[in-house]
Amino acid sequence: MSDRTTCWLLGDQLNPDLDVLDAADDVLLIEAHGFADRKPYHAHKLTLVFSAMRHFRDELRERGRDVTYVRAESFGEGLDEFFAERAGRGAGDGGDDGDDPRLRLMRPASHGAGERLRELVAERGGTLELVDNELFWTTPADWREWAGGEETAIGADGAADRTYRQENWYRHVRRETGVLMDDGDPAGGEWNYDDLNQETPPDEWEPPARPTFEPDALTRETHAWVCERFDTWGNDSLDGFAWPVTRDGAREALDRFVREGLPAFGRYQDAMVGGEPFLSHSLLSPAVNLGLLDPREPVRAVERAYQERGVEPGAYDPAEHDRDGAGPTSLDDFGDGAESETPSEPAPVPLNAAEGFVRQVIGWREFVRHVYREAMPELADANRLEQSRDLPPAYWDGDTDMRCLSEAVGHVREHGYAHHIERLMVLSNFALVYGADPAELNEWFHLGFVDAYHWVTTPNVVAMGSFGTDVLSSKPYASSGSYVNRMSDHCADCPYAVSRTTGEGACPFNALYWDFLKENEETLRGTGRMGLMYSHVDDKDDAEWAAIRDRADRVRELAVEGEL
């Protein structure tokens, strides 16, 4: 056996500063295409993934790395080509002189992928060592030490024999990492400032411009190949493609967020505004999930921004700041040493903004990754409420008079993106009260979102959004149109009346919501935090329930017909 070690990196491990590279003699990248032949992925998602891989290959080579880059239909075919190439290299060419290749791979996040890849390598006479994935802040060992005991199991009824709650994990990780901590206590004295992050912006406020990254020749070539090679879904024009495909671009996007988006992020992070897909959201999840950014980088950058420009929770009003004419925040003021083209007085960073962002990364992202590991493979098929309806056509074409649903689907079709409240409280919420199959909704998210991977969507969509299991949530995230009305400006411009539940023209969310509660009463009535809702269920008489059922049935008919 040769002592030469090849570092195999996957398409979501695109970071040139990984420790796993330090002990490697060379690098293997396999650009496998078969997955994109089977389903219609968003054109921007495929362009992003393949362009980022090709740019990463070139960056490694510029750094002096010996990179084998294979384009193949599958990992198996890619390994065949790699092994054949390696066998054909003589010792004088730096080859292994016929010895079986030894590979090292950071453990993939998707369930069972590491073991399947190890089997593929073994079938070809090589060995594959799996090591911890550096692109997560916490390890499986960290989780096991915190959680203790055995892995969870999800029964046929969707009930988990062991459940986990994000808030407990989040506090643990804050303590372990020291992020936003002050002598063992959370900065500001509270762990969570979510109650300050639920405002809708005034009409006169304008969010910062989205960072744009002009596609270079390699991205344009990749995009043209994607459009010719695959059947895709969503916007296939490169004009609207603005995602970073390199580490330098990702770091620039991070700098822009810290400088311009973070001050307003907290206050408005749950808001939905017509014509504004991005608001002050970081838009960093595609880069983090590709590996272009280590998750520690945005967390530490936000923490540093708060240390330098922090103010009390809720103390900074971005709308007032904009009216005063102050400019965007400069990274110079955060001590990064980067030169700024806008050296004006930086905006303050309120603690609720910094904490809200940190919670998304070291709280939620790390949490769902571990819950996914614990609960698979049963998690993917969990369907506690036995919902089985097909997604209505509006999810694919965006053609609906429901302003909130049309906006959210439109954002996905155009950009391969919608922010977390649109994902949970519009796209998932409507599918939930409509009765859609959780697995079908999960696939739709996976196909359409540029930051979506199986480990990302499955816990978020099946468990949280569809309440297919209670493994990470004690209640379904279902609501009537009142939530959308409170958190958006959509209802004011919608032809449906959010104030009405029944009859023609009533908001579809309303009748579907009450019908959902009634239909699933046996399962949900005793569920945590559902007592108040079922007290309202009990207040309705038979005539009201008959009208609700008629309206819900009609809404579903319209949805199936594409006439909603």
N, C-alpha and C positions, 0 to 999 in steps of 0.2 A: 504494500500500500504506500502510495506517495505521501510525503509530508506536505505537499502543496495544498493550500486551502483556497477554494473559490467562495467568495461571498455572493450568494444569490439574493438579489433584492427584487421585491415585487413592485407593482405599479402604484402602490400606496405607501411606499417606503423610500421616497425620493429625496433623501437628505444626505448631502455629501459629507457632513460632519459627524456621522454616526460612529460610535465606538467600535461597532462590529466590523467596520472597514479597516481598523488599525492593524489587525492581525491577518488580513487577507492578502493573498498574493495577486489575485485578480478578481474581477467582478463579472457576474452573469446577470443579464436582464433579458427576460423573455416577454415579448409583446404578443400575447395570445389574443386572437380575434374571435374565436368561436362563440364566446358568450354574446357578442353583439350581433351575430347572425340569427340567434334564436328569438330575440325579442326586439321591438322597436324602441331603442333608447333615444333620449334627447340628443340631437346632433351636437349641441354644445358640450354635453357630458363626454361624449366620445372624443370630440376634438380636444377637450381639456386633458383627459387622461392620456391619450396617445401623444399629444404634443408635449406634455410635461415629461413623459418618459424619454422622448427623443432629445429634449433639451438637457435632461439629466445625464443621459449618455454622453452628450458632447461636453458637458461641464466636467464630468469625471475624467474624460480623456484629456481635457485641457489641464487638469490637475496632475496629469501623469499616470493615471490609473490604466491598467490593462483591462479593457472592457470587451466582453463578447456580447453582442446585441443580436438576438434572434427574433425574427418575425415569423410566427407560425399560427396554425389554427388552434392549437392546444398546448398546454404545458408539456404533455407527453411528447408531441412532435418536436417541440422546442428542445427538450432534453435529448431526443434522438440526434438532432443536429449538433448540439453541443458536445455530446459524447463522441460522435463520429469525428468532429473537428479535432477534439482533444486526442483521440486515438491516432489521428493522422499526423500529429505534431511530434517531431523527434526531439530528443533531449537537447540537440543543438539549437533548437528553436524555442527553448524554454518550456517544452512540453513535459509530460509525465512519463515518457518512454514506455507507454503501454499500461502504466499502473491505473487502477480504478480511481476516478476522480473523487475527491472529498469536498463536500459543499457544506456551507454553514448558512443558515437562514433565520432571521428573526421570525418568531412564531406569528403566523398570520392571525388577524383578528377574527375572520369568519370561522364558524364552527367546523371542526374536523379538517380544515384545509391543510394544516401542518402535517397531520398523519397521512393524508392522501398524497401530498407531495413527497413525503419521505418514502412511501411505497413506490411511487413512480421512479424515484432515484434508485431504490434498491433493486427494482426489476431490471434496471439497466447496468447493474453491477457496481454502483457507487454507493456512497453513504451520505446521509444528510443529517447534520446536527442542528437541532432547533434550540434557539436561545431566546431569552426574554425580548419582547418588542420594546425598544427604547422610545418609540414614538407615543407611548402612554406614560403618564407621570407615575402611576402606581402599577405594581405587579400583581399577578395572581397570588403570590405569597403574602403580599401586603393585605389583600382582600381576605385571604383565609385567616390571617392572624386577627383581623378585625371581626370577621363574621363568625369564625369558629365553626365547630360542628361539621355536618355533612352538607353536600350539595343539595339544592332544592329539587323537588320533582313536581311536575304539573300533571294532575290527573286528567282523565278523559273529560271531566266536567269543567276543566279550565282552572280549578282551584289548586293553588300551590300549597304544598305541605310546609313551606317556609317562605315568609315574605320579607322583603327588604324595603326600607324607606330612605329616600335620598337625603333628607335633612340630617339624619344621624350620621350617614357616611360623610357628608359634606363637612360637618363639624370636626369629625375625626381627621380628615385630610387637612383641613385648615390648621389643626393643632400640630400634625406631623410635619407639615411643610413650613409652618410659620407665616404663611401668606395672610396679609392683612390682620396680623396678630400684634398685640401690645402687652408684653409681660404676661403671656399666657391667657389673655382675654382677647375677644374679638375687638378689632378697631372700632371705636365709637360705642362700645358696650353692647351691641346687638349683633347677632349672627346674620340676620336677614332683614333687608330693607325693601322687600317686595311691595309693601303697601305704599311706598313712595314712587313706584315705577309703573303706575297705571293711569297716567294722565294722557289726554289727547291734546295734541298741539293746537294752538290758536291758528286761525286762518292766515294770519300775516307771517307766521314763522316758515322759513324755508330750510330744509335739511341741507347738510353739506353735500356737494356733488359726489357722485360715486367715483372712486378711483378707476381710471381706464388705462388699459395696457394695449397699445396698438399692436395687433398681430404682426409678427415678423414673417420672413419668408418661410421659415420652417413650420410655423403655425398655419399659414395659408396653404402650404402644400399638404399638411396633415388634414386640414378641414376639407379641401377639395377631394382628397382620397376618401375621407369618411362619407361624404355625400354621395360619391360614386359607388362606394363599396357596400354600404349598408342601407337598409330601410330604416329610417329614423322617424322620430316624432318631435313635434314642436318646431320652433323657429330654426331654420337651417341656413339663415343668412349670417355671414361673419360680421356684418356691420354692428350687430348688438353684442358681440362676444367681447367681454372686457375682463376676463379672469386672468390673474397672473399664472404663468406656466413655468416660471423659474423661481429659484430660491431668492434671488435678488428682487424680483418682482413682488414676491410674497412679503418680503421684509419691507419693501416700500409701501405695500398696502397696510401693513401693521402700523408703520409710522404715520400714515395718513389718518388711520382710525384714531390713534392716540392723540394726534394733533387736532383733528377736526370733529370726529364723531363722538368720542368718549364723553365730553362734557354734557352733551344732550342725550346720551344713550339711555341712562337710567330712567329719567322722567318719562320718556316717550317709548320705552322699549316694547310695551304691549299694545301700542296704538296701531290702528289701521286707517290709512288716509288714501282716498281715491287718487289715482295717478301717481302714487309715491310707493314704489315697490320696496325701497331700501331704507328710507328714513335715516336714522343714525346708527343702524346696525353695522357691525364690524365687517361682514362679508368675508370673514377669514376662515370659515369652516371648510370650504373646498381646499384651501392651502394646507390647513392643519391635517385634514383627513388624507391628503396625498403625501404628507410627510415633508412638504416644502417648509413648513414651520414646525418646530418642536413645540408642544403645548406649553412648555415652561416659558417660552419666549413671550407670547402675548400676555400671559398672566403676570410675569415679572415686569413687563413694560407698563401695564396698567397699574400695578402696585407702585412702581416708581413714579408714575405720573401723579398718583394720589399723594405720595409722600412729598412731592415737590409743589403741587398746586392744589392740594386737597382742601375742601371746605366741608362743613357739616352736612349731613344728609338733607337733601332737599333745599339747601341754601342757595343754589345757583339756578336761575331761571334762564334757559337759553333764549327764549323769546325776548326777554328784556335785554339780554346781552346784545342780541342782533340789532335791536332798535337803537341801542347806544352807539352802534357803529364800530364796535370793537372787532378786531380781526380774529382769525382762527388761531388756535394754540400752536406754538412753535416747539419743536423737539429740542431746540437750544435750551429752553427753559426747563427741560427734564434732565439735563446733564448728559445727553447722549453724544454730544460733540458733533452732531450732524449740522451742516450749514442749512439755514432756512431761507427760503425765498420770501417768507412772510414774517418778518421779525417783529410784528406788532404784539401788543400785550396779549399773552395767552389766556384762554378762558379757564376758569377754575374747574376742578374735577370733584364733584360732590361724591361723598362716600357711597351713596346709594347707586351711583353709576359704576364705580369701581367694583363694589361688592356684587352687583348684579352680573357683571361680566365674569368675574372670577367664579361665581356660582355656576354659570353655564359650562365652564371648562373643567375645573377640578371637581366641581360637584356633579353636574349632570353627565357630561361626556364620559368621565371615568366610571361613574356609577352604572350607566346603561351598558358599557362595555363588559363590566363584571357580571351584571345580572344576565346578560346575554350568554356569557360563558356558562354560568351556573344552570340556566334554565333550558338550554338547547339539548336535544332537537325538538322537544315537545313544545317549546315556546312558539315556533314558527307556525304550528297548526292549531294553537290554542283558540278556542271559540266558545267561551263560557256562556254567551247569550244565544248561541246556535243561530247566528245570523248568516244568511245565505244569498241575499239578493245581489245581482250583478251591479257593478257601478253604472250609474246612468251615463248617457252619452255626453253630458255636459262636462264630465271630467276629462274627456278627450278633446272636445272641440270648444269648450268654454262658452257655448251658446245657451245662455239662460238669462232671464230677466232679473234673477236674484243678483243684485249688485255685488254683494259680498262674495258670493261664489264665483261670479264672472270675473271679478278682480283677481281673486286668489288663483284661479285656474289660469287666467291670462298671464299672471306673473310667471307661473311655471312654464307655460308654453313659450313665452318670449325669452325668459332668462334662465330657465332651469332652476329657479329659486323662488322661494317665498319665505318670509320670516316665521319665527316659531309660533306666534299667535295665529297667524293664518293657517299654519300647518295643523295646529291642535284644535283651535276653536272655530274654524270654518271648514277646512277640507276634511279633517278627521271627524269633527263633530257632526257635520251633515251626513257623512257616510254612516256614522254610528246610529243616529236617530232614524235614518232612512232604512237601516237594516242591511247594509252591505257586508259582504263576506270579508272578514279581516285579512285573509291571505291575498285576496284580489287587491284590496286597498294597499297592502304592503308592497305588492309588486308594482302598482302604479307609482308609488313614491320612489321606489328603487329605479324605475325606468326614467322618471322625469327630472329628478333633482341632481344637480351636479355634485353635491356633497354626499350623496347617498351610497351606502354600502349595506350589505345584509346585516352586519352587526349594529349599524346605526338605525335602520328603519324598523327592524323586527321588534325590539323592545319599545320603541317610541310609538309605532303604529299599531302593532298587534296588542301589546299589553296596555299602554297608556291611552292611545287614541281610540281603540276599539274595545277596550276592557275585555279582551279575550281571555285574560287571566288576572288574578289579583296579586301577582308576584311583586309588583312595584307600585301599585296604586290601590288605595282602599275604596275608591268609588269611581264610577265612570265620569269622564269629562264631557258630560252632555249638558247642553243649555238650550234655552229658547232664543228667540231673536233679541231678547233684552240685553244679553251680553254683547252681541255685535253692535247694538245701538249705543251702548255705554262706551265701547272702546273704539268706535269708528265714526266716520261721517257718511258711511254707506247708506244707512236707512233713510236719511233725508232725501236722497236722490233715487230711491228705489221705488218702482211701481207697486210693490207689495207693501201693505200697511203693517208695520211692526206692532202697532197697538191692537191688532185684531188677531184672533186665533182661528176663527171659523168663518166659513163663507168665502165666496169668490173674492180674490184680491187680498186675502189674509196672508201674512208672512208664512211661508212654508215651514220655517223652523218651529213655529209655535205649535201647530197641530202635531207635527212629527214628534216633538219633544214630549208632549203629554201622552201621546199614543205609545211612545217608547217606554215611558215609565209604567203605564198600565200593562203593556204587553209583557214586560219583564219584572212584574211586581214580585213574583215568588222568589226570584233570585236577589233582587235589589232592595226590597223593603228593609231587610235587616242589615244591609251593608252600611259600613261606617259613614257618618255624615250625610246620610240620605233621609234622616227622620223628618226634617223640615219639608222637604219636597213631597214626601208621602202624606204629610198633614194637609198639603194643598190638594193632593189627589183625593183624599177623603172628603174634601169640601165640595166636590163636584157631584151634581146629581145625574141621573140616568140620561136626561135629555141633553145635558151638556156633553156627556161622554159620547152619545150617539152623533152629535154634530162634530165632535173632534175626530171620531173615527171616519166619518164621511169625508171630512176635509183631508185627513191624512191619506186615505185611499186615493182621493183625487190627485193629491200632490204626487204620489208615487206613480200614478198613471201618466201624468204630464211629464214626469221625469223620464220614464221609460220611452215615451214617444218623442223625447227631445223637444218638448213644448213648454217646459217649466219656465 
